[in-house]
């Protein structure tokens, strides 16, 4: 018998589980904080969450999306779209070479905007 199977009696649940599941597993029932006031979202599904890849990248619904997140960030910079918190976090973890490329693209865009404004 495997060593991880030998200690089944000492396993301790460290999270709340569904009431029916807790009865089947014979674990203590979930005790919820009475002061917690949960309100369901107004919209169901993904309509109530932030979209990581915007719709304009999905040209055809039947097409498999083959694009790198890094390329989306470059495209957003080129189109002067503000970067979201996920993109900023992604950039913070990039190597210096890729960060420098993004700065170069950003700088080119700023130069173009300034030329257009002062022309």
ChimeraX commands (.cxc) that place a marker at each C-alpha (Angstrom):
marker #1 position 0.00,0.00,0.00 radius 0.5
marker #1 position 1.25,3.53,-0.82 radius 0.5
marker #1 position 2.38,5.67,2.06 radius 0.5
marker #1 position -0.10,8.42,1.16 radius 0.5
marker #1 position -2.97,5.91,1.53 radius 0.5
marker #1 position -1.89,4.71,4.97 radius 0.5
marker #1 position -2.77,7.94,6.76 radius 0.5
marker #1 position -6.37,8.33,5.55 radius 0.5
marker #1 position -7.61,8.51,9.16 radius 0.5
marker #1 position -5.47,11.55,9.87 radius 0.5
marker #1 position -6.67,13.55,6.84 radius 0.5
marker #1 position -8.27,16.82,7.87 radius 0.5
marker #1 position -10.55,18.94,5.69 radius 0.5
marker #1 position -9.32,22.49,5.59 radius 0.5
marker #1 position -12.11,24.05,3.56 radius 0.5
marker #1 position -15.86,24.30,3.66 radius 0.5
marker #1 position -17.71,21.83,1.48 radius 0.5
marker #1 position -21.23,21.50,0.17 radius 0.5
marker #1 position -23.71,20.38,2.88 radius 0.5
marker #1 position -24.74,17.22,0.97 radius 0.5
marker #1 position -21.13,16.35,0.30 radius 0.5
marker #1 position -20.19,16.89,3.93 radius 0.5
marker #1 position -22.93,14.43,4.97 radius 0.5
marker #1 position -21.67,11.81,2.50 radius 0.5
marker #1 position -18.08,12.28,3.68 radius 0.5
marker #1 position -19.22,12.44,7.31 radius 0.5
marker #1 position -17.42,15.70,7.94 radius 0.5
marker #1 position -18.61,18.54,10.14 radius 0.5
marker #1 position -21.23,20.69,8.39 radius 0.5
marker #1 position -20.30,24.09,7.04 radius 0.5
marker #1 position -20.94,26.97,9.40 radius 0.5
marker #1 position -21.29,30.21,7.52 radius 0.5
marker #1 position -20.65,33.61,8.99 radius 0.5
marker #1 position -24.08,35.13,9.56 radius 0.5
marker #1 position -22.77,38.65,8.88 radius 0.5
marker #1 position -21.72,37.69,5.35 radius 0.5
marker #1 position -24.23,39.22,2.96 radius 0.5
marker #1 position -23.67,37.68,-0.48 radius 0.5
marker #1 position -25.57,39.12,-3.40 radius 0.5
marker #1 position -25.56,37.23,-6.71 radius 0.5
marker #1 position -24.21,39.04,-9.78 radius 0.5
marker #1 position -26.73,40.92,-11.92 radius 0.5
marker #1 position -25.61,39.03,-15.03 radius 0.5
marker #1 position -24.85,35.33,-15.32 radius 0.5
marker #1 position -21.83,33.69,-16.89 radius 0.5
marker #1 position -18.85,35.62,-18.16 radius 0.5
marker #1 position -20.84,38.82,-18.72 radius 0.5
marker #1 position -20.07,39.85,-15.14 radius 0.5
marker #1 position -16.31,39.38,-15.33 radius 0.5
marker #1 position -13.40,41.21,-16.91 radius 0.5
marker #1 position -12.57,40.11,-20.46 radius 0.5
marker #1 position -8.88,39.22,-20.81 radius 0.5
marker #1 position -8.93,38.94,-24.61 radius 0.5
marker #1 position -11.27,41.58,-26.10 radius 0.5
marker #1 position -13.84,40.62,-28.72 radius 0.5
marker #1 position -12.09,42.47,-31.55 radius 0.5
marker #1 position -9.34,39.83,-31.50 radius 0.5
marker #1 position -11.87,37.13,-32.31 radius 0.5
marker #1 position -12.63,37.78,-35.98 radius 0.5
marker #1 position -14.61,34.58,-36.57 radius 0.5
marker #1 position -16.37,32.58,-33.83 radius 0.5
marker #1 position -15.39,29.25,-35.40 radius 0.5
marker #1 position -11.71,30.22,-35.65 radius 0.5
marker #1 position -9.29,29.04,-32.99 radius 0.5
marker #1 position -7.57,32.03,-31.46 radius 0.5
marker #1 position -3.83,31.78,-31.98 radius 0.5
marker #1 position -2.39,34.93,-30.51 radius 0.5
marker #1 position 0.08,35.55,-27.72 radius 0.5
marker #1 position -0.86,37.79,-24.80 radius 0.5
marker #1 position 2.35,39.70,-25.41 radius 0.5
marker #1 position 1.13,40.49,-28.95 radius 0.5
marker #1 position -2.17,41.75,-27.56 radius 0.5
marker #1 position -0.24,44.11,-25.27 radius 0.5
marker #1 position 1.84,45.38,-28.19 radius 0.5
marker #1 position -1.34,45.92,-30.20 radius 0.5
marker #1 position -3.00,47.78,-27.33 radius 0.5
marker #1 position 0.01,50.09,-27.01 radius 0.5
marker #1 position 0.03,50.73,-30.78 radius 0.5
marker #1 position -3.68,51.59,-30.65 radius 0.5
marker #1 position -3.22,53.82,-27.57 radius 0.5
marker #1 position -5.46,51.64,-25.41 radius 0.5
marker #1 position -4.80,51.81,-21.68 radius 0.5
marker #1 position -3.30,48.62,-20.31 radius 0.5
marker #1 position -5.27,46.83,-17.63 radius 0.5
marker #1 position -3.94,45.47,-14.34 radius 0.5
marker #1 position -3.43,41.97,-15.77 radius 0.5
marker #1 position -1.36,43.32,-18.63 radius 0.5
marker #1 position 0.72,45.42,-16.26 radius 0.5
marker #1 position 1.34,42.41,-14.04 radius 0.5
marker #1 position 2.27,40.33,-17.09 radius 0.5
marker #1 position 4.74,43.01,-18.22 radius 0.5
marker #1 position 6.34,43.16,-14.78 radius 0.5
marker #1 position 7.32,39.50,-15.16 radius 0.5
marker #1 position 8.79,39.84,-18.66 radius 0.5
marker #1 position 12.49,39.73,-19.37 radius 0.5
marker #1 position 14.29,43.02,-20.06 radius 0.5
marker #1 position 14.46,42.47,-23.81 radius 0.5
marker #1 position 10.66,42.23,-24.13 radius 0.5
marker #1 position 10.13,45.17,-21.78 radius 0.5
marker #1 position 12.52,47.22,-23.91 radius 0.5
marker #1 position 10.58,46.29,-27.04 radius 0.5
marker #1 position 7.35,47.49,-25.41 radius 0.5
marker #1 position 9.02,50.77,-24.41 radius 0.5
marker #1 position 10.29,51.25,-27.95 radius 0.5
marker #1 position 6.78,50.72,-29.37 radius 0.5
marker #1 position 5.31,53.05,-26.75 radius 0.5
marker #1 position 7.89,55.72,-27.53 radius 0.5
marker #1 position 7.16,55.51,-31.28 radius 0.5
marker #1 position 3.45,55.94,-30.57 radius 0.5
marker #1 position 4.03,58.96,-28.33 radius 0.5
marker #1 position 6.23,60.57,-30.99 radius 0.5
marker #1 position 3.52,60.05,-33.59 radius 0.5
marker #1 position 0.82,61.51,-31.32 radius 0.5
marker #1 position 3.02,64.55,-30.64 radius 0.5
marker #1 position 3.69,65.04,-34.35 radius 0.5
marker #1 position -0.02,64.89,-35.11 radius 0.5
marker #1 position -0.87,67.33,-32.33 radius 0.5
marker #1 position 1.76,69.87,-33.34 radius 0.5
marker #1 position 1.27,69.65,-37.10 radius 0.5
marker link #1:1,2 radius 0.2
marker link #1:2,3 radius 0.2
marker link #1:3,4 radius 0.2
marker link #1:4,5 radius 0.2
marker link #1:5,6 radius 0.2
marker link #1:6,7 radius 0.2
marker link #1:7,8 radius 0.2
marker link #1:8,9 radius 0.2
marker link #1:9,10 radius 0.2
marker link #1:10,11 radius 0.2
marker link #1:11,12 radius 0.2
marker link #1:12,13 radius 0.2
marker link #1:13,14 radius 0.2
marker link #1:14,15 radius 0.2
marker link #1:15,16 radius 0.2
marker link #1:16,17 radius 0.2
marker link #1:17,18 radius 0.2
marker link #1:18,19 radius 0.2
marker link #1:19,20 radius 0.2
marker link #1:20,21 radius 0.2
marker link #1:21,22 radius 0.2
marker link #1:22,23 radius 0.2
marker link #1:23,24 radius 0.2
marker link #1:24,25 radius 0.2
marker link #1:25,26 radius 0.2
marker link #1:26,27 radius 0.2
marker link #1:27,28 radius 0.2
marker link #1:28,29 radius 0.2
marker link #1:29,30 radius 0.2
marker link #1:30,31 radius 0.2
marker link #1:31,32 radius 0.2
marker link #1:32,33 radius 0.2
marker link #1:33,34 radius 0.2
marker link #1:34,35 radius 0.2
marker link #1:35,36 radius 0.2
marker link #1:36,37 radius 0.2
marker link #1:37,38 radius 0.2
marker link #1:38,39 radius 0.2
marker link #1:39,40 radius 0.2
marker link #1:40,41 radius 0.2
marker link #1:41,42 radius 0.2
marker link #1:42,43 radius 0.2
marker link #1:43,44 radius 0.2
marker link #1:44,45 radius 0.2
marker link #1:45,46 radius 0.2
marker link #1:46,47 radius 0.2
marker link #1:47,48 radius 0.2
marker link #1:48,49 radius 0.2
marker link #1:49,50 radius 0.2
marker link #1:50,51 radius 0.2
marker link #1:51,52 radius 0.2
marker link #1:52,53 radius 0.2
marker link #1:53,54 radius 0.2
marker link #1:54,55 radius 0.2
marker link #1:55,56 radius 0.2
marker link #1:56,57 radius 0.2
marker link #1:57,58 radius 0.2
marker link #1:58,59 radius 0.2
marker link #1:59,60 radius 0.2
marker link #1:60,61 radius 0.2
marker link #1:61,62 radius 0.2
marker link #1:62,63 radius 0.2
marker link #1:63,64 radius 0.2
marker link #1:64,65 radius 0.2
marker link #1:65,66 radius 0.2
marker link #1:66,67 radius 0.2
marker link #1:67,68 radius 0.2
marker link #1:68,69 radius 0.2
marker link #1:69,70 radius 0.2
marker link #1:70,71 radius 0.2
marker link #1:71,72 radius 0.2
marker link #1:72,73 radius 0.2
marker link #1:73,74 radius 0.2
marker link #1:74,75 radius 0.2
marker link #1:75,76 radius 0.2
marker link #1:76,77 radius 0.2
marker link #1:77,78 radius 0.2
marker link #1:78,79 radius 0.2
marker link #1:79,80 radius 0.2
marker link #1:80,81 radius 0.2
marker link #1:81,82 radius 0.2
marker link #1:82,83 radius 0.2
marker link #1:83,84 radius 0.2
marker link #1:84,85 radius 0.2
marker link #1:85,86 radius 0.2
marker link #1:86,87 radius 0.2
marker link #1:87,88 radius 0.2
marker link #1:88,89 radius 0.2
marker link #1:89,90 radius 0.2
marker link #1:90,91 radius 0.2
marker link #1:91,92 radius 0.2
marker link #1:92,93 radius 0.2
marker link #1:93,94 radius 0.2
marker link #1:94,95 radius 0.2
marker link #1:95,96 radius 0.2
marker link #1:96,97 radius 0.2
marker link #1:97,98 radius 0.2
marker link #1:98,99 radius 0.2
marker link #1:99,100 radius 0.2
marker link #1:100,101 radius 0.2
marker link #1:101,102 radius 0.2
marker link #1:102,103 radius 0.2
marker link #1:103,104 radius 0.2
marker link #1:104,105 radius 0.2
marker link #1:105,106 radius 0.2
marker link #1:106,107 radius 0.2
marker link #1:107,108 radius 0.2
marker link #1:108,109 radius 0.2
marker link #1:109,110 radius 0.2
marker link #1:110,111 radius 0.2
marker link #1:111,112 radius 0.2
marker link #1:112,113 radius 0.2
marker link #1:113,114 radius 0.2
marker link #1:114,115 radius 0.2
marker link #1:115,116 radius 0.2
marker link #1:116,117 radius 0.2
marker link #1:117,118 radius 0.2
marker link #1:118,119 radius 0.2
view
